[in-house]
Amino acid sequence: MPPLIALHSATVSWGRAPVLDGVDLALEDGERVALVGRNGSGKSTLLRALAGELELDGGERTLVAGTRVARLAQEVTREQGGEVYDIVAGGLRELGELLVEYHHISARVAAGAVDLGSLAQVQGRLEAAGGWRLHQRVEATLSRLDLPGEARFETLSGGLKRRVLLARALVAEPEVLLLDEPTNHLDIPAIEWLEDLLAESTSGLLFVTHDRTFLRRLATRIVELDRGALRSYPGDYDAYLERRAAETEAEARRLGRQDRKLAREEAWIRQGIKARRTRDEGRVRALERLRAEVRQRRAQLGRASLRLEQAGLAGKLVIQAEDVSFAYDGLSIVEGFSTVVCRGDKVGVLGPNGSGKTTLLRLLLGRLEPDSGSVRLGTNLEVAFFDQHREALDESRSVADNVADGNDRLSIGGEPMHVIGYLQSFLFSPEQVRTPVAALSGGERNRLLLARLFALPFNLLVMDEPTNDLDVETLELLEAKLVEFAGTLLLVSHDRTFLDNVVTSTLVMEGGGRVGEYAGGYSDWLRQRRAPASTAAAPRPAPTAARERAAEPPPAQRQRKLSYREARDLEALPARIEALEAEQAELHDRLADPELYRRGDSEAIRGVRERVAAVEVELAAAYERWEELESLR
């Protein structure tokens, strides 16, 4: 059976060196392939070529007849407009148009602007086309991605726009799904919902992501794009890392031998006329070929060299908050919160979108007055901000001007440094340094933000979602530099691996004004949290209803003691929950196995999915019962 979609000897060139250099790629039904490579290597170009949105300079693209393809782009086009509901439902094509018509007529009927007969007519057409299931899918996707259906797309932030376009791609349930950084601007519950959805999908999936937890959960094969060529690695991400490390070492040895041979031959040719005797002409021609080969060798993209400029030491106390409360329009964001942040602490801030993470940061930094309580800042603080919306960048100015403000040199660590040399350490070529920011990819803009930020001295660093669009290698280097940083870090992130590797403590927005404080990173929080149902930020496998329930029992219930039977139930529930979670993980693994779908046993697939749904219900009941009994202790 042919692959759903494929590229054969595909070539795309933007400049002197091809971005895609005769690559072959095939995506099978049920495969989940992760595309990896450094920023600027051409991953987005490859996705566009595979989607048929880019004309190839050479080679061809094949697609099985009738196969639907949906792509989520990394960047949002300016031309898109309309209501959010209309754009998302538009992913369903003809039936989507009918859903949009029904949606708008319903709104006019509610406002008394149209008669019920028109609504009944559209309802009949929807029923005849089997459209109600699709209507529910659109509504559920809007809800899970926290999208305002009635809002105008053009009025939304860049992050919300990407979530709208992700929803549009998902509702279509295409046979081929191409996703470029799908976790950007999603909170952890939404990321985990997306992981579950994609793990259970039978679509062929090709995705680009910086989220290593997401990558490890989903990928059944890794494809690496490097210097225009593709390499395929069957298996998961960790197996890829092992094989890639061995290959890199072998390539370094081969190039080293080539360079040493060239050096010997160059020394020989410099001996003069002896080398040009007739019997040595073959060796001379071989040297010319070797020179040409080395000249044409496309050097591997450089490695970023990040350096954080430490300002003078701040005092030992950086932030002290005492009984801080703040509400907005009657909604409690922070209530009775106290904490102490000391020099060298690295504090993660975790919570769903809209939970108040930015408000908490502004309170802690003294940029927002609390309704009650107090915040005390330490001495000698030099603060630097990394803004996830990249508003600090001027798209009309060049890369160099955004960092050096028109100057050729800047001071790094008290030493003058040419701006081109400084930016080269952030992987910007001399040609890119003079180009406008508008021409950069998302990952390149993030690297530019880091370059701009790290040119300044600071001892308190505040970073809001710094990992978006960065390649994994730069991400890991950033992690290492933040761990080495002697100053203080406040980090807002939904990247679970990044939090685990960097922070020493975590503040969690738990809803109702509660801010929990936990030692360690994301995984440490999972182990320490009192109850998975107590926070809207709770991760899988806690069900949605349990995550979102406010778990405050009435006073009479709190005062009652546990009965003997209730005490026994409470004692048994952790083992019950653990068993259900283990079964749920095993079921998700089965659904994630392409072999299940290749066998074509629809009854087996249906049985696994039905058991997944049943386990979800049982887990919800177990969590609810455990929380109820725990509150009575």
Phi and psi in degrees as a GROMACS rama.xvg file:
@    title "Ramachandran Plot"
@    xaxis  label "Phi"
@    yaxis  label "Psi"
@TYPE xy
-69.4795  155.91  PRO-2
-63.5203  153.947  PRO-3
-59.2307  -43.0339  LEU-4
-149.432  145.583  ILE-5
-156.397  154.102  ALA-6
-113.847  138.169  LEU-7
-125.774  115.406  HIS-8
50.9305  42.3836  SER-9
-77.2749  133.761  ALA-10
-129.016  133.212  THR-11
-136.379  128.544  VAL-12
-125.624  132.45  SER-13
-105.858  -29.9985  TRP-14
-140.626  -140.595  GLY-15
-68.3679  -41.5995  ARG-16
-101.922  134.582  ALA-17
-66.4965  141.134  PRO-18
-74.2735  -41.8405  VAL-19
-118.7  123.654  LEU-20
-117.966  77.3667  ASP-21
67.2078  44.0879  GLY-22
-85.5035  151.196  VAL-23
-119.819  132.563  ASP-24
-150.562  130.822  LEU-25
-129.579  138.663  ALA-26
-117.456  120.775  LEU-27
-91.6014  161.019  GLU-28
-59.3112  128.133  ASP-29
83.8097  -5.90674  GLY-30
-74.7099  148.404  GLU-31
-126.547  101.023  ARG-32
-107.169  127.005  VAL-33
-94.7799  127.915  ALA-34
-98.8823  118.709  LEU-35
-119.036  160.117  VAL-36
159.13  162.815  GLY-37
-72.6328  160.1  ARG-38
-56.2677  133.676  ASN-39
85.6081  0.841712  GLY-40
-78.4733  -15.4695  SER-41
110.848  19.5631  GLY-42
-63.0714  -45.0951  LYS-43
-65.1457  -36.5866  SER-44
-61.378  -42.1353  THR-45
-61.9692  -43.0088  LEU-46
-62.4353  -41.3247  LEU-47
-64.5455  -40.4276  ARG-48
-64.7284  -41.1508  ALA-49
-67.3286  -34.3487  LEU-50
-76.0689  -8.17078  ALA-51
81.3057  16.165  GLY-52
-93.7094  -0.774819  GLU-53
-135.695  129.699  LEU-54
-76.9817  130.049  GLU-55
-77.4145  143.513  LEU-56
-77.6106  -23.6167  ASP-57
-160.753  160.478  GLY-58
83.8881  -168.381  GLY-59
-148.2  162.406  GLU-60
-117.523  134.698  ARG-61
-121.892  147.501  THR-62
-143.598  129.24  LEU-63
-61.3837  134.055  VAL-64
-55.4847  135.468  ALA-65
84.6199  -2.61914  GLY-66
-76.6031  127.301  THR-67
-90.9482  135.482  ARG-68
-122.036  131.901  VAL-69
-127.041  138.105  ALA-70
-129.173  134.844  ARG-71
-101.189  117.93  LEU-72
-82.5574  157.879  ALA-73
-72.3028  -36.9545  GLN-74
-110.688  148.996  GLU-75
-92.6969  130.584  VAL-76
-75.6966  148.93  THR-77
-77.6136  -17.1627  ARG-78
-76.985  -20.9153  GLU-79
-65.5903  139.349  GLN-80
-158.822  170.215  GLY-81
115.655  178.491  GLY-82
-72.6237  148.262  GLU-83
-57.7667  -45.371  VAL-84
-57.566  -44.3115  TYR-85
-62.007  -41.5969  ASP-86
-67.2501  -43.661  ILE-87
-65.9793  -48.4118  VAL-88
-63.8552  -25.029  ALA-89
-61.8525  -19.5106  GLY-90
-65.5008  -13.9201  GLY-91
-95.1656  5.60282  LEU-92
58.8586  -121.672  ARG-93
-60.357  -46.8691  GLU-94
-65.2469  -30.019  LEU-95
-62.561  -39.7205  GLY-96
-62.3298  -38.5233  GLU-97
-67.2287  -39.5614  LEU-98
-64.2166  -40.8976  LEU-99
-62.7429  -42.1212  VAL-100
-61.942  -45.0923  GLU-101
-61.3054  -42.8009  TYR-102
-59.8801  -44.6846  HIS-103
-74.8123  -37.7588  HIS-104
-64.8624  -39.7611  ILE-105
-58.3369  -42.7418  SER-106
-65.3249  -38.6276  ALA-107
-71.5236  -36.0281  ARG-108
-62.4795  -43.6041  VAL-109
-60.4284  -31.056  ALA-110
-90.0871  1.03003  ALA-111
75.4704  18.9923  GLY-112
-96.013  -3.97092  ALA-113
-151.361  154.857  VAL-114
-82.2111  161.952  ASP-115
-69.3906  -20.9334  LEU-116
-61.8082  -40.142  GLY-117
-63.9466  -39.505  SER-118
-65.5254  -43.3456  LEU-119
-62.1145  -37.1063  ALA-120
-63.3944  -45.1697  GLN-121
-68.2281  -37.6396  VAL-122
-60.1093  -40.585  GLN-123
-63.6057  -41.1315  GLY-124
-65.131  -37.9295  ARG-125
-64.8244  -44.026  LEU-126
-62.8561  -41.4981  GLU-127
-64.5044  -31.6483  ALA-128
-92.4491  0.538812  ALA-129
67.974  35.6729  GLY-130
-86.545  -10.0101  GLY-131
-66.7541  -35.9615  TRP-132
-62.2018  -38.4658  ARG-133
-70.1892  -36.0259  LEU-134
-60.5517  -43.7666  HIS-135
-65.0805  -36.2817  GLN-136
-64.9093  -42.505  ARG-137
-62.5125  -46.7639  VAL-138
-62.7734  -42.3759  GLU-139
-65.989  -39.1355  ALA-140
-67.8866  -41.3053  THR-141
-59.0666  -42.4551  LEU-142
-65.9235  -46.8253  SER-143
-67.706  -29.5188  ARG-144
-96.0644  8.12608  LEU-145
54.18  54.303  ASP-146
-109.931  135.981  LEU-147
-81.4027  105.644  PRO-148
-60.9953  -31.3538  GLY-149
-88.5741  -9.11837  GLU-150
-71.3462  155.306  ALA-151
-83.984  129.851  ARG-152
-55.9538  -41.8953  PHE-153
-68.5942  -14.9444  GLU-154
-91.7607  -5.33207  THR-155
-83.5218  161.012  LEU-156
-70.3566  165.856  SER-157
-59.5955  -39.2492  GLY-158
-64.45  -43.7081  GLY-159
-66.4475  -37.1842  LEU-160
-60.4433  -42.0912  LYS-161
-64.7501  -35.6871  ARG-162
-67.2897  -35.4182  ARG-163
-62.8644  -45.4506  VAL-164
-69.973  -30.9629  LEU-165
-64.2447  -44.3713  LEU-166
-60.1862  -41.1447  ALA-167
-61.1573  -41.6927  ARG-168
-67.7443  -38.0433  ALA-169
-73.2248  -39.6308  LEU-170
-66.4187  -24.0953  VAL-171
-70.0211  -20.1114  ALA-172
43.5276  58.2841  GLU-173
-74.7875  165.651  PRO-174
-73.5439  -26.585  GLU-175
-127.137  125.882  VAL-176
-122.81  121.927  LEU-177
-115.128  113.503  LEU-178
-120.749  123.024  LEU-179
-106.51  106.351  ASP-180
53.9161  60.285  GLU-181
-68.9775  -19.8381  PRO-182
-87.2334  -7.26698  THR-183
-58.0349  131.004  ASN-184
70.8587  12.0179  HIS-185
-99.7639  144.14  LEU-186
-84.0499  173.754  ASP-187
-63.0422  -43.6388  ILE-188
-57.6769  -39.9842  PRO-189
-68.8389  -37.7354  ALA-190
-62.8785  -43.5764  ILE-191
-69.691  -35.0202  GLU-192
-62.3627  -42.9557  TRP-193
-64.8424  -40.7869  LEU-194
-57.2221  -47.6696  GLU-195
-61.7951  -44.3974  ASP-196
-60.4769  -46.6852  LEU-197
-71.9071  -33.3397  LEU-198
-65.2913  -31.5893  ALA-199
-91.4336  -9.50982  GLU-200
-74.8831  148.927  SER-201
-97.8219  2.82227  THR-202
-68.3859  154.37  SER-203
-77.2728  127.456  GLY-204
-122.297  128.446  LEU-205
-122.827  122.992  LEU-206
-137.918  150.965  PHE-207
-113.748  130.849  VAL-208
-152.545  149.846  THR-209
-96.4138  -9.0995  HIS-210
-82.0413  104.291  ASP-211
-70.2371  -28.7851  ARG-212
-66.2226  -45.7672  THR-213
-59.2332  -44.0402  PHE-214
-63.9812  -45.6267  LEU-215
-65.2323  -34.3937  ARG-216
-70.0604  -34.9481  ARG-217
-107.284  -35.3644  LEU-218
-68.4451  130.368  ALA-219
-104.68  -9.28688  THR-220
-156.098  146.32  ARG-221
-113.237  132.408  ILE-222
-120.172  125.556  VAL-223
-107.244  131.019  GLU-224
-103.282  118.16  LEU-225
-144.603  118.319  ASP-226
54.07  42.0828  ARG-227
84.3329  -6.46663  GLY-228
-112.106  152.671  ALA-229
-109.784  139.924  LEU-230
-127.423  135.554  ARG-231
-108.395  136.577  SER-232
-128.902  102.05  TYR-233
-62.1628  148.767  PRO-234
103.725  -172.283  GLY-235
-86.7985  -177.986  ASP-236
-66.0855  -39.7487  TYR-237
-66.3056  -38.1882  ASP-238
-63.9851  -38.0692  ALA-239
-61.0644  -44.7731  TYR-240
-59.716  -41.1537  LEU-241
-65.0782  -47.5561  GLU-242
-66.7269  -38.5675  ARG-243
-66.9865  -37.5821  ARG-244
-63.311  -41.6278  ALA-245
-65.3793  -40.3335  ALA-246
-67.3184  -40.2714  GLU-247
-61.326  -42.1483  THR-248
-63.8481  -42.315  GLU-249
-65.2582  -39.6218  ALA-250
-66.2996  -39.3726  GLU-251
-62.1549  -40.1324  ALA-252
-65.2161  -41.8087  ARG-253
-63.5883  -45.8247  ARG-254
-66.4534  -33.6932  LEU-255
-63.4946  -42.3527  GLY-256
-63.595  -39.4259  ARG-257
-63.9066  -43.7863  GLN-258
-65.0903  -39.3449  ASP-259
-66.3075  -38.4142  ARG-260
-64.2536  -42.5085  LYS-261
-61.1836  -42.1438  LEU-262
-61.1799  -40.9854  ALA-263
-64.7332  -43.7984  ARG-264
-68.6252  -35.6396  GLU-265
-65.4616  -38.7459  GLU-266
-64.5298  -38.7126  ALA-267
-64.5436  -45.5537  TRP-268
-66.5884  -26.0015  ILE-269
-73.6961  -6.82937  ARG-270
-68.7077  -15.6571  GLN-271
102.988  -139.729  GLY-272
-63.3856  -28.3889  ILE-273
-56.9843  -34.6731  LYS-274
-74.5332  -12.9682  ALA-275
-104.858  13.0977  ARG-276
-65.679  156.16  ARG-277
-53.2893  -44.1816  THR-278
-70.4344  -7.39345  ARG-279
-106.32  2.76214  ASP-280
-61.2228  -34.9436  GLU-281
-61.2776  -39.9721  GLY-282
-68.3491  -36.2515  ARG-283
-63.7402  -44.6384  VAL-284
-63.2708  -37.6268  ARG-285
-63.7779  -37.5733  ALA-286
-65.0071  -40.9471  LEU-287
-62.2975  -40.9903  GLU-288
-64.2571  -39.711  ARG-289
-65.0132  -41.2244  LEU-290
-59.9388  -45.4572  ARG-291
-63.1944  -39.7662  ALA-292
-63.432  -41.962  GLU-293
-69.0295  -38.6975  VAL-294
-62.0335  -39.205  ARG-295
-83.7233  -10.599  GLN-296
-60.6533  121.468  ARG-297
-83.6985  104.392  ARG-298
-59.2182  140.178  ALA-299
-60.0481  142.609  GLN-300
-52.0168  142.535  LEU-301
-66.8491  170.386  GLY-302
-103.129  132.186  ARG-303
-59.0306  147.189  ALA-304
-127.788  80.8579  SER-305
-79.5639  140.7  LEU-306
-139.375  124.901  ARG-307
-93.3242  126.175  LEU-308
-87.965  110.956  GLU-309
-79.0695  123.918  GLN-310
-76.0453  179.86  ALA-311
-57.2501  152.989  GLY-312
-61.7193  134.321  LEU-313
-78.3922  170.701  ALA-314
-65.3208  165.032  GLY-315
-59.9968  -39.9955  LYS-316
-86.7964  124.05  LEU-317
-100.948  -50.1129  VAL-318
-140.957  135.541  ILE-319
-131.673  116.183  GLN-320
-110.826  133.979  ALA-321
-127.767  115.331  GLU-322
51.0021  47.2942  ASP-323
-81.3436  132.337  VAL-324
-131.733  145.383  SER-325
-154.703  133.231  PHE-326
-127.478  152.794  ALA-327
-129.888  120.885  TYR-328
51.6024  41.9897  ASP-329
81.43  -4.2249  GLY-330
-97.2824  122.653  LEU-331
-73.9553  120.277  SER-332
-95.4894  -47.3372  ILE-333
-133.779  132.633  VAL-334
-137.488  117.725  GLU-335
60.2048  40.1452  GLY-336
-95.453  132.382  PHE-337
-131.113  141.252  SER-338
-161.84  163.271  THR-339
-130.861  126.798  VAL-340
-112.558  123.986  VAL-341
-107.277  162.607  CYS-342
-55.2241  130.815  ARG-343
93.7187  -12.1785  GLY-344
-68.012  145.829  ASP-345
-125.529  105.169  LYS-346
-108.933  121.415  VAL-347
-88.7684  147.923  GLY-348
-122.572  122.035  VAL-349
-127.452  140.486  LEU-350
167.8  162.528  GLY-351
-63.5019  159.437  PRO-352
-57.4727  134.799  ASN-353
81.9836  6.54951  GLY-354
-83.5174  -11.8836  SER-355
110.258  19.9543  GLY-356
-61.8547  -44.9906  LYS-357
-65.5548  -38.7265  THR-358
-61.2759  -43.301  THR-359
-60.6199  -43.6328  LEU-360
-60.8284  -43.8509  LEU-361
-64.1131  -36.7683  ARG-362
-64.9077  -45.4965  LEU-363
-66.9341  -29.2905  LEU-364
-91.425  3.67173  LEU-365
75.1072  16.7927  GLY-366
-95.7547  -1.23887  ARG-367
-142.691  128.56  LEU-368
-76.4552  128.151  GLU-369
-71.486  155.131  PRO-370
-67.2553  -33.6028  ASP-371
-153.232  164.342  SER-372
86.1895  -175.311  GLY-373
-145.018  152.982  SER-374
-127.657  127.127  VAL-375
-115.494  127.915  ARG-376
-100.069  147.818  LEU-377
-75.772  -175.13  GLY-378
-96.9035  157.194  THR-379
58.9471  34.0535  ASN-380
-81.0096  130.293  LEU-381
-118.403  110.458  GLU-382
-102.661  136.531  VAL-383
-126.32  142.521  ALA-384
-118.486  136.939  PHE-385
-109.397  117.718  PHE-386
-101.697  120.849  ASP-387
-63.2072  -23.0662  GLN-388
-86.7293  -2.32451  HIS-389
60.0102  29.3094  ARG-390
-70.5486  -15.8143  GLU-391
-74.0544  -13.73  ALA-392
-90.5307  136.892  LEU-393
-99.498  107.63  ASP-394
-66.4985  -22.1498  GLU-395
-81.4548  -17.4422  SER-396
-94.9142  164.629  ARG-397
-76.414  167.79  SER-398
-57.6999  -46.3585  VAL-399
-63.7325  -43.1993  ALA-400
-67.437  -28.7431  ASP-401
-68.3209  -23.1757  ASN-402
-98.8345  -44.33  VAL-403
-108.549  2.24002  ALA-404
53.2616  46.7274  ASP-405
90.1275  -8.81034  GLY-406
-89.5615  156.151  ASN-407
-86.1108  -20.89  ASP-408
-127.928  155.4  ARG-409
-142.816  161.596  LEU-410
-96.4476  122.132  SER-411
-120.15  114.14  ILE-412
62.9289  30.2777  GLY-413
84.1464  -2.08533  GLY-414
-111.899  136.217  GLU-415
-69.0784  141.861  PRO-416
-145.543  137.37  MET-417
-68.9953  140.201  HIS-418
-62.4774  -33.0775  VAL-419
-66.998  -43.8892  ILE-420
-63.3609  -38.7754  GLY-421
-65.1983  -44.8175  TYR-422
-71.8056  -27.1501  LEU-423
-63.2428  -29.1789  GLN-424
-70.6322  -13.6866  SER-425
-105.441  21.0319  PHE-426
71.2271  25.6167  LEU-427
-97.062  126.539  PHE-428
-73.4162  159.45  SER-429
-56.1106  -33.0294  PRO-430
-66.892  -39.6686  GLU-431
-68.8393  -28.0697  GLN-432
-58.2307  -32.1383  VAL-433
-97.665  0.987695  ARG-434
-85.0327  154.603  THR-435
-70.4229  152.562  PRO-436
-60.9917  -30.1085  VAL-437
-58.5326  -21.772  ALA-438
-87.4419  -3.73249  ALA-439
-84.6812  152.547  LEU-440
-75.9276  171.927  SER-441
-60.8394  -43.4363  GLY-442
-65.7926  -38.1809  GLY-443
-67.0822  -34.486  GLU-444
-67.7  -37.9269  ARG-445
-65.485  -39.6894  ASN-446
-64.4646  -35.8483  ARG-447
-65.7635  -40.5357  LEU-448
-59.4258  -42.1221  LEU-449
-63.4606  -41.7669  LEU-450
-62.8028  -42.4176  ALA-451
-64.7762  -42.0882  ARG-452
-68.8156  -45.1363  LEU-453
-78.3886  -4.79193  PHE-454
-77.3285  -10.9494  ALA-455
-104.456  145.865  LEU-456
-78.8737  140.224  PRO-457
-157.069  157.904  PHE-458
-127.572  -3.05061  ASN-459
-130.993  113.035  LEU-460
-108.944  125.999  LEU-461
-114.523  118.319  VAL-462
-122.88  124.132  MET-463
-109.315  105.734  ASP-464
50.5927  62.3303  GLU-465
-76.7431  -12.1348  PRO-466
-87.3113  -12.4503  THR-467
-55.5806  127.567  ASN-468
73.4035  -3.28319  ASP-469
-74.8536  144.341  LEU-470
-71.801  159.628  ASP-471
-63.3574  -36.3143  VAL-472
-65.4422  -44.7924  GLU-473
-65.5469  -36.5336  THR-474
-60.934  -45.0496  LEU-475
-67.8387  -34.8352  GLU-476
-66.4626  -40.7404  LEU-477
-61.0388  -42.6357  LEU-478
-54.6324  -49.3426  GLU-479
-61.0197  -40.9428  ALA-480
-68.4146  -36.7038  LYS-481
-68.6087  -36.2634  LEU-482
-65.0306  -38.1004  VAL-483
-75.546  -22.4533  GLU-484
-56.4646  125.657  PHE-485
-81.7729  -11.9089  ALA-486
-84.3408  -159.027  GLY-487
-110.33  142.857  THR-488
-126.297  131.311  LEU-489
-114.66  118.772  LEU-490
-126.092  117.588  LEU-491
-96.7313  123.581  VAL-492
-158.348  148.248  SER-493
-106.869  8.12869  HIS-494
-86.8323  106.062  ASP-495
-65.386  -42.8665  ARG-496
-66.4365  -41.4917  THR-497
-60.6851  -45.2216  PHE-498
-60.4807  -45.2334  LEU-499
-59.3504  -37.8571  ASP-500
-84.2799  -15.5942  ASN-501
-115.501  -47.912  VAL-502
-84.2796  154.488  VAL-503
-102.38  -16.822  THR-504
-153.871  161.878  SER-505
-134.532  130.955  THR-506
-99.8038  126.92  LEU-507
-117.978  124.325  VAL-508
-77.011  107.804  MET-509
-101.924  5.44923  GLU-510
89.7456  153.729  GLY-511
64.0792  22.8687  GLY-512
86.6579  -4.90077  GLY-513
-78.6854  131.699  ARG-514
-121.202  110.11  VAL-515
-86.372  146.666  GLY-516
-120.93  127.159  GLU-517
-133.672  143.524  TYR-518
-73.2385  140.666  ALA-519
86.9013  -166.699  GLY-520
-99.0028  -152.81  GLY-521
-62.9138  -48.8785  TYR-522
-64.1359  -35.0897  SER-523
-65.6611  -38.147  ASP-524
-62.1506  -41.5743  TRP-525
-56.3523  -39.2857  LEU-526
-75.2652  -29.0011  ARG-527
-93.7761  -25.0337  GLN-528
-57.5485  145.437  ARG-529
-66.3703  -43.5282  ARG-530
-156.265  131.931  ALA-531
-56.7451  -28.6771  PRO-532
-82.3651  -3.08212  ALA-533
-84.9669  -5.20906  SER-534
-138.687  141.291  THR-535
-68.9371  -12.5703  ALA-536
-92.6012  6.4889  ALA-537
-61.6398  140.078  ALA-538
-86.0356  174.103  PRO-539
-56.5974  143.757  ARG-540
-100.353  13.1427  PRO-541
-60.918  128.544  ALA-542
-68.8271  160.406  PRO-543
-57.7534  -47.2504  THR-544
-59.5772  -40.14  ALA-545
-70.2678  -34.9771  ALA-546
-67.7172  -36.6096  ARG-547
-94.6548  -3.30446  GLU-548
-76.7606  130.796  ARG-549
-76.9458  119.577  ALA-550
-101.497  38.327  ALA-551
-94.6261  108.021  GLU-552
-73.4282  157.035  PRO-553
-67.0447  157.376  PRO-554
-54.012  -42.5269  PRO-555
-61.6101  -37.4267  ALA-556
-70.3243  -37.0809  GLN-557
-64.0305  -31.3734  ARG-558
-80.4559  -22.012  GLN-559
-73.4657  144.052  ARG-560
-87.6795  158.315  LYS-561
-68.9383  137.313  LEU-562
-77.0527  170.928  SER-563
-60.6109  -44.4431  TYR-564
-66.4002  -39.9517  ARG-565
-64.1676  -38.6078  GLU-566
-62.5429  -40.3187  ALA-567
-65.9341  -40.583  ARG-568
-61.6324  -43.7792  ASP-569
-62.8089  -38.1824  LEU-570
-66.992  -34.1363  GLU-571
-86.0443  -21.3959  ALA-572
-62.9271  -41.5818  LEU-573
-56.1501  -42.1579  PRO-574
-65.3017  -38.9429  ALA-575
-62.7886  -46.709  ARG-576
-62.954  -42.7121  ILE-577
-61.4558  -41.6048  GLU-578
-65.2053  -42.0898  ALA-579
-65.1769  -40.3502  LEU-580
-63.8897  -40.4416  GLU-581
-63.2683  -42.6469  ALA-582
-65.3112  -40.2989  GLU-583
-62.003  -42.9431  GLN-584
-61.8525  -41.0707  ALA-585
-65.8807  -38.7601  GLU-586
-66.4733  -40.9483  LEU-587
-64.4633  -37.3339  HIS-588
-62.2929  -40.5656  ASP-589
-64.4429  -42.2455  ARG-590
-66.823  -26.8801  LEU-591
-81.7925  -8.36495  ALA-592
-86.0523  113.799  ASP-593
-57.1341  -24.6959  PRO-594
-61.7978  -31.7706  GLU-595
-58.5724  -37.5348  LEU-596
-86.3397  -29.5178  TYR-597
-66.3059  -30.6027  ARG-598
-68.8976  -20.663  ARG-599
70.2668  21.1301  GLY-600
-88.3826  90.9637  ASP-601
-64.0299  -32.4435  SER-602
-65.4816  -41.18  GLU-603
-64.8257  -42.5123  ALA-604
-62.7207  -45.0801  ILE-605
-62.827  -40.3012  ARG-606
-62.6042  -41.4881  GLY-607
-65.3764  -43.5314  VAL-608
-65.6218  -38.5952  ARG-609
-64.8466  -38.8779  GLU-610
-68.1445  -34.7956  ARG-611
-58.6052  -45.9463  VAL-612
-63.4253  -41.2013  ALA-613
-65.4225  -41.7591  ALA-614
-64.3042  -38.3326  VAL-615
-58.123  -44.6364  GLU-616
-64.6867  -43.6143  VAL-617
-64.1773  -39.4281  GLU-618
-64.659  -41.5888  LEU-619
-58.9346  -45.3425  ALA-620
-65.422  -39.5741  ALA-621
-66.729  -44.0113  ALA-622
-61.1945  -44.0806  TYR-623
-62.0806  -44.2964  GLU-624
-65.81  -41.6181  ARG-625
-62.7106  -43.2355  TRP-626
-64.1801  -41.5696  GLU-627
-61.0785  -47.5891  GLU-628
-71.4223  -36.188  LEU-629
-62.2573  -35.139  GLU-630
-70.3759  -15.2631  SER-631
-92.4361  -7.26263  LEU-632
